[in-house]
Structures are given as structure tokens and as C-alpha cells.
């Protein structure tokens, strides 16, 4: 059986980690919001899967072997109570985009 090694599991500063744990009872389609954010930010050379999850918001990523030097894959797992802000920050980290730009675009 092949072994898949993750390059990183969103290794972030403690203050951002707290922001990613932010929850909200606001009713909205979290998957649709994440897909919209990904569409706006378009992480370069990265194939992203978005799926619901339990627990905390999580981003796993790694190199897409055989698709070029910069090709990457990522899985964005979004719990049912994740806040808009937490989702936006996770996508911003994945896309390596400055936070103020992302928040302005996604919340306008």
C-alpha cells in the first residue's frame, strides 16, 4: 500500500490558530463560502478539495508528485460551526495572500 506523507498541516502562529478555531452560529453555506473564497484567491498550481468535517477547521496540503515542481494538493475540512472569518483566513493561508486583502474582498 502506498504511503502518503503530508508536507504540512497548516503550521501557523498561535494567534492565527486561535482565529481558525473561531466558531459561529450564523446560518450560511460554509462549503459555498469556501468555494467562493478559493475562486477569488485561486491558489497557484494547487488542487483543493473542500469537505465537511467534525472538530476544527483544518487544511492539509502536500506536493502533487508527477504534475510539476510547484504543483500542490490541499484538503480544506470545514466543521459545521466554522466562522466566515476562520474559513477566509484558512483559504488565505493556503493561497499565501495577505490577510487584509482577503477579508476586504470576502466580507464586502
C-alpha positions as CSV (number, residue, x, y, z in Angstrom):
1,X,0.0,0.0,0.0
2,X,1.4,3.4,-0.9
3,X,2.2,5.8,1.9
4,X,1.2,9.4,1.6
5,X,3.2,11.9,3.5
6,X,1.7,15.3,4.2
7,X,4.1,18.3,3.7
8,X,2.2,20.4,6.2
9,X,-0.9,20.6,8.3
10,X,-1.4,24.4,8.4
11,X,1.5,25.1,10.7
12,X,0.7,28.6,11.8
13,X,1.4,31.1,14.6
14,X,-0.6,30.6,17.8
15,X,-2.6,33.7,17.3
16,X,-3.8,32.5,13.9
17,X,-4.5,29.1,15.2
18,X,-6.9,30.7,17.7
19,X,-8.6,32.6,14.9
20,X,-9.1,29.4,12.9
21,X,-10.8,27.8,15.9
22,X,-13.4,30.7,15.8
23,X,-17.0,29.4,15.6
24,X,-20.3,31.0,14.6
25,X,-23.9,30.0,14.9
26,X,-24.7,32.2,11.8
27,X,-26.7,30.1,9.3
28,X,-24.8,30.1,5.9
29,X,-23.4,27.5,3.5
30,X,-19.8,27.1,4.7
31,X,-18.8,25.0,1.7
32,X,-20.1,27.5,-0.8
33,X,-18.4,30.3,1.1
34,X,-15.1,28.4,1.0
35,X,-15.5,27.7,-2.7
36,X,-16.2,31.4,-3.4
37,X,-13.0,32.3,-1.4
38,X,-11.0,29.8,-3.4
39,X,-12.4,31.2,-6.7
40,X,-11.4,34.7,-5.7
41,X,-7.9,33.8,-4.4
42,X,-7.1,30.9,-6.8
43,X,-4.1,29.3,-5.1
44,X,-1.4,28.9,-7.7
45,X,-0.8,25.4,-9.0
46,X,-3.0,23.9,-6.3
47,X,-5.9,21.5,-6.5
48,X,-8.1,21.9,-3.5
49,X,-10.8,19.6,-2.1
50,X,-13.4,21.1,0.2
51,X,-15.3,18.8,2.6
52,X,-17.4,19.0,5.8
53,X,-15.7,17.8,8.9
54,X,-16.1,17.5,12.7
55,X,-13.9,19.2,15.2
56,X,-11.9,22.1,14.0
57,X,-11.2,23.7,10.7
58,X,-8.2,22.0,9.1
59,X,-6.0,22.4,6.0
60,X,-3.8,19.5,4.8
61,X,-1.5,20.0,1.9
62,X,1.3,18.4,0.0
63,X,3.2,18.2,-3.3
64,X,1.3,16.7,-6.3
65,X,4.0,14.4,-7.5
66,X,4.2,14.0,-11.3
67,X,2.5,17.2,-12.1
68,X,5.4,19.6,-12.0
69,X,7.7,21.1,-9.4
70,X,5.2,23.6,-7.9
71,X,2.0,21.5,-8.2
72,X,0.3,21.0,-4.8
73,X,-2.8,19.5,-3.4
74,X,-4.8,20.5,-0.4
75,X,-7.9,19.4,1.6
76,X,-9.9,22.0,3.4
77,X,-12.1,20.4,6.1
78,X,-14.8,22.7,7.4
79,X,-16.8,22.0,10.6
80,X,-20.4,22.9,10.8
81,X,-19.8,25.8,13.1
82,X,-16.8,27.4,11.5
83,X,-17.0,31.2,11.2
84,X,-16.7,33.1,7.9
85,X,-13.5,34.7,9.3
86,X,-11.9,31.4,10.1
87,X,-12.7,30.0,6.6
88,X,-11.4,33.1,4.9
89,X,-8.1,33.0,6.9
90,X,-7.6,29.3,6.2
91,X,-8.0,30.0,2.4
92,X,-5.8,33.0,2.7
93,X,-3.1,30.9,4.3
94,X,-3.5,28.3,1.6
95,X,-3.2,30.9,-1.2
96,X,-0.4,32.8,0.6
97,X,-2.4,36.0,0.3
98,X,-2.1,39.0,2.7
99,X,-5.0,38.9,5.2
100,X,-6.4,42.4,4.8
101,X,-7.0,41.9,1.1
102,X,-8.8,38.6,1.7
103,X,-11.0,39.9,4.4
104,X,-11.9,43.0,2.5
105,X,-12.9,41.1,-0.6
106,X,-14.8,38.2,1.1
107,X,-16.7,40.4,3.5
108,X,-17.8,43.1,1.1
